[in-house]
């Protein structure tokens, strides 16, 4: 059975630390990482593109100041990034951005070196079903899922950068107004969304417009790698990935095998002999494909409907002529980011920390130091409604993070006028009494006929199944016993543990921004972030 790498790493397990250092916990190590990053500078070409990309965003003197700092030798960056989820996607997008800002402040205070927070827009990814929706809680019912209706979304291979929202964003915005328009701060946030999320806008443009507005005061800088002006700057990294494909896949496969032997799930699969770049053969904004080694030094396009192949010379010629045809994979993206930026630290979630554990051989072969890997802040929001609901049913927040039937059973046994036996206790009592009697009978039976032992074993098994079936029905009856409690539990689980997952991984920002205020909520998240911690906390606005 595999275990979570990020959980073990955050816990400080030695086996996890052998794959990814926890230097972020130690002030001296943080200072070394900042000093190493400060020796690198941002190229003038990248600075020009950064200035142009950020100039179209919400006005921000703080962002202009940070862009000017990046042009100075000795400035370092704290980077985070995320896919372009509809209406900013799950709450953890906001938490990652806030964590990068707070981390940059802390490193600057510790070391005295300028430190700029940078949000890397993951526009090269192509997985639309992961980002084409947003979920909000309904105070009186289940979750409300808002989704775009994008043609061929499930099969799309084109980078997100080129996907427009289309007309289906309008009914999604209308649903938001219908669901949240009565909340006290709805107008300001919904108006911001409506200005950004226009049918002709791309997912990336709308996402960046909103997130940049939320963090305008903090000067968060945005970088979109899917820019024709940046493609020549990415070409050396893709050339390295192509030329060293065999070696890199071998060392990364060995790393994955070592993680598996240690009992950890491998986050990113490594294809034997394949480079870490994707290639778009038809058009610059067209589908992208993995490359697999073929005969005579050629490359085949994995998943291409015509099974196309390219020679090594043709691929390198394409890289020289049209580098925008190449995009990064999850493992190559960090190397590109740290080639362009003086990255002292990357702030990531559990999944990213897991694939950072795979990256050391890649950085070593490229001759680059890895930045600090720092866990993002993790929050659970307990607003006034949630606290009121918890009080009505007499639950603590952590009790909600269990299966629904388990929670209903717990409430039924706890709140009954007369104490009721739990299903576990009932099963133990019934089968325990039978089992002890069977043991007593077994001695008598053996004295009569030893062959009857098989019959005893069969009887034990039959009774075990019957008792389990009975206690199962008892458990379900307890769960159904109180319809009001069931309704309250469903409401709480929708809010605190939706879809059997932590709140921050499912619910989006709109509900909280409309109810609490978009700037007020953002400020509370920033204030609650503790640098270099990454532990989970409750927010109680």
Buried (B, 14 or more C-beta within 10 A) or exposed (E): EEEBBBBBBBEEBEBBBEBBBBBBBEEEBBBBBBBBBBEBBBEEEBBEBBBEBBEEBBEBEBBBEBBBBBBEEBBBBBBBBBBBBBBBBBBBBBBBBBBBBBBBBBBBEBBEBBBBBBBBBBBBBBBBEEBBBBBBBBBEEEBBBBBBEBEEBEEBBBBBBBBBBBEBBBEBBEBBBEBBEEBEBBEEBBEBBBEBBBEEBBBBBBBBBBBBBBBBBBBBBBBBBBBEEBBEBBBEBBBBBBEBBEEBBBBBBEBBEBBEEBEBEBBBEBBEBBBBBBBBBEEBBBBBBBBBBBEEEBBBBEEBEEEEBBEBEEBBEBBEEBBBBBBBBBBBBBBBBBBBBBBBBBBBBBBBBBBBBBBBBBBEBBEBBBBBBBBBBBBBBBBEBBEEBBEEBEBEBEBBBBEBBEBBBBBBBEEEEEEBBBBEEBBBEBBEEBBEEBEEEBEEBEEEEEEBEEEBEEBBEEBBEEBBEBBEEBBBEBBEBBEEBBEBBBBBBBBBBBEEEBBBBBBBBBBBBBBBBBBBBBBBBBEBBEBBBBEEEEBEB
